[in-house]
Amino acid sequence: MRQEKLRVTLPAVVALGSNLGEREQTLRDAVREIDAVDGVIVDAVSSLYETDALKPDGVDLDAPSYLNAVALVRSALPPRELLVALQAIELAHDRVREEHWGDRTLDLDIVTFAGLQQHDETLTLPHPLAFERAFVLVPWHEIEPAAELPGHGPIAALLAALPATTDESPRLYAKWEK
């Protein structure tokens, strides 16, 4: 266990996804890399869930399916610096940003950061679509069932409000093992 200096850390929720390459290994590596960022501590990680690819026009059954997970972290970095660190990890995993909601080796999104609500050209908190994404809510609920999404309420209620037949319903893929 690494030695931590006394500094203020704030809670954040990070969503992870991958639908290209060695998806499971990529997500496991990404969690280790997030935990290795100076000032960031990973406290919990959900199981891995598989979901169909969601594109701007809906579910794309021809695209590779995603593996998704959620990590609870504490960050001494402010939100934009955490975002920069996460984007560097994505880039190290050959993330390409050519197509909106395109297939990707790794996607790391800050879902919430210390209850902040903000919107600017680089970061919107909470994540603007998290409240309606089962592939975020299901793994998050697994590891923090009493959590609330700022501006939207308890994630348990958000999950209950999703249609039972949602196309991107997550399917348990693998339990998280360190």
N, C-alpha and C positions, 0 to 999 in steps of 0.2 A: 504494500500500500504506500502510495507516495505521501510525502509529508506536505501538509497544507499550511501556508502562512495564515495568520489571522487576517481575514479580509471579508468584507460583506459579499455574500453571494445571494442571488435572487433566484427563485424557482422559475423554470421554463419547461415547456413541453415541446419536444421535437418529433415530428413525423418523418419516418423513413420509408422510402419506396424504391423498388428496382424491378424492371421487367426485361432487362437485357443482360446477357452474360451469365456468370455464376451468381445468381441473385442472392441466394442464402449467404454465401461466403462474403459477398460485397456488403450486405447489411451487417453481418457480424464484424467485419473489418471496420466498417464505418463507426460502429458503436465504440470500438476500442480507440479509434482515432479521435472521436469526439471527447472521450474521457482523457485522452492525452493532451488535449488543448490546455495550455496554461490558463488557469482560472475557471475551468469547467470541470464539473464532477458529475458523472452519470450515477444516479441513485437507483433507478429501476428501468427495466426494459420489458416490454410486453412479449407475448408469444409472437411468432410470425404468422401472418394471415395472407391467404392468397385471394386475389380479386381479379375480375376481368378488367381489361384496360378500358379506361374512361377517356373519351375524346370529346372535343367541343360539341359534336353531334350526337353524343351518347356512347353507350357501350360498344366497343369494337372487338368482336369475337375473333377477328382475323389477326389481331395484334397479340403479342405474347402477354400472358397474364402477369400481374404484379405480385410481388411479395411486399407486405407492408408491416410496419411495427411502429411503436411509439416509445420514446425514451423520456423519462423524467430526469431533468438535469438541474443543477445549481450553477449559476454563472456569475462570476465576478466581472465579466465583460458586459458592457452595455449592449443593448439589442443589436445595433448596427455592427458592432465588432463581432458579436456572436455570429451574425449572418455572414460576415466576411470569412470567418473561420470555417463555417459550414460550406460555403461556396468553394473554398480552397480544397476541402475534402472531396466535394463533388468533382472538381476539376482533376484531382489526383486519380479519380476513378473514371476518367475519360468522359465526363458528362459533357454533352453537346447540347446547345440551346438553339436549335434551328427551327423547330416546329412547336407552336403553342400546344401544350399537353402532349408532346410527342413522346415516343418511346425513349427510355433513358436507362443508363447503367446505374445511376444513383440520383435520388431526389431527397433533399433534406430541407424541411420547412419548419420554421418556428411557428408553432400553433398559438402559444401564449407565452408571455414573458411578464411575470410578476403582476398580472392583472392589468397591465397597461392597455390602453386603447389609443391607438395613434394611426395615422395614415399619411404617408408621404410617397415620393417617387420611388423609393427603394424598399420600403417595408410597411406592411399593414398588419397591425396587431389588434385583436387576435386575427389569425389567418381568416380571410374573408369567406372562405367556403367550408371551413372546418365544421360548422354547425350542421351541415347537411351531408357530410361524407362519412358513411358507415366505416370505410376503411381507415379513418382516423378515430372515430368515436368508439368503435368496438375494442381495438387494442388499448386505447386510453382508459376506457371503463374497466378493463381487466385489471389494470395496475393502480387505478385511482378512482374507484367507483363513486366517491362523493365529490369529485371534481366539478367545477363550474367553468363554463366558457364565458368570459367577460362579455356582457351585452346580450347574452343568449340564455343563460341560466344553467341549471344542472345538466351534465352530459347524459345522465340516466334518462331524463325527460326528453332530451333531444333524440336519443336513440329510440325511445318509445314512440316518438312522433314520426319517425321515418316509415315509409311504406314497407309492409312486410315482404313485399315482392320486389324490393329494390334490386336492380340489375347488378349492382356492384356489392352485393352481400358478401362480406368476408367469410372465408372458410378457413378454419384452423389448419395451419400447415405444419408447424413444429413449435414445441415449447421452447422458451429461451433457456439456453444452457451456456454458461460461461466457458 
